[in-house]
Amino acid sequence: MVSNNTSKEKRVYGRKYGRPLNASRKAALESVLPDVKIEDRHLTENGDIEPCILFDAGFDECWLEVGFGTGEHLSGLMQLHPQNAYIGAEPFVNGMSAFLKDIEDEPKERVRVHMDDAMMVANSLTENSLDGIYVLNPDPWHKKRHYKRRIISQDNLDCFARILKPQGQLIMSTDVPDLADWMVTQAMMHDAFEWEAKCADDWRVPPADWITTQYEVKGAKNAGRMVYLFFRRK
Ligand SMILES: C[S@@+](CC[C@H](N)C(=O)[O-])C[C@H]1O[C@@H](n2cnc3c(N)ncnc32)[C@H](O)[C@@H]1O
């Protein structure tokens, strides 16, 4: 099902702006963003956008990263798998500009970004579009009354289940114990997903090719042990 969100609803709860950008990040935002941003006409939220129309080249797999922060994971993936296509969504301007500065001199035909709510992109994609989705260290929203702001919710999982191919992966991580419980419970409750973990090391130890994110290094408030949650669409 496609979201019935309207543009009047608040969709991003965290901050969109931080410190003023330095000159090189500002320049990257101005010069690179126009080439890689998903155009408004492709943000239909009608589930009718095939990923292939977003990119300037063919690709093997297509992945979405939700809330990429400063983008070191996304740029790492681009280098590791140059034949894959990547869509990144990050509303925080400072994070987006850091990522764009990083990829300034890289090939860009297989990367597209959206500087706003990731669900605008997700709701626009056709069913069975994606090979995988990363949600790494999402905002924890510690207070109970803010749980509804958490990006992993049944509504958003409905959308992820729709746009993932069968056997497509939903990969999540966090070092906030309560959020880890929440994400596992939400995904286990959802009919479309199954947890790949067979033993504790499967969620305690990252795979050998894991790319560490800035938040993984920094640690969240109330941080515990990092967990790596690999789910698959049934
Ligand atoms: C705690 S940070 C983690 C950043 C990065 N994934 C990492 O691990 O370093 C969470 C990120 O999610 C972004 N975010 C929050 N709501 C979002 C939304 N609706 N769509 C996309 N990104 C969102 C925030 O701007 C923030 O950069």
The ligand as an ORCA input file, in Angstrom:
! r2SCAN-3c Opt
* xyz 0 1
  C      21.481      8.955     14.293
  S      21.698      9.481     12.662
  C      22.563      8.120     11.870
  C      23.243      8.524     10.600
  C      23.963      7.396      9.863
  N      23.030      6.392      9.415
  C      25.042      6.780     10.715
  O      24.879      5.620     11.146
  O      26.045      7.472     10.962
  C      20.072      9.302     11.976
  C      19.919     10.008     10.660
  O      18.607      9.774     10.134
  C      18.193     10.963      9.495
  N      16.733     10.931      9.372
  C      15.821     11.196     10.340
  N      14.570     11.077      9.850
  C      14.700     10.725      8.548
  C      13.782     10.473      7.507
  N      12.455     10.558      7.705
  N      14.266     10.146      6.283
  C      15.601     10.056      6.074
  N      16.513     10.296      7.027
  C      16.080     10.625      8.247
  C      18.706     12.084     10.384
  O      18.791     13.320      9.722
  C      20.066     11.525     10.793
  O      21.095     11.957      9.933
*
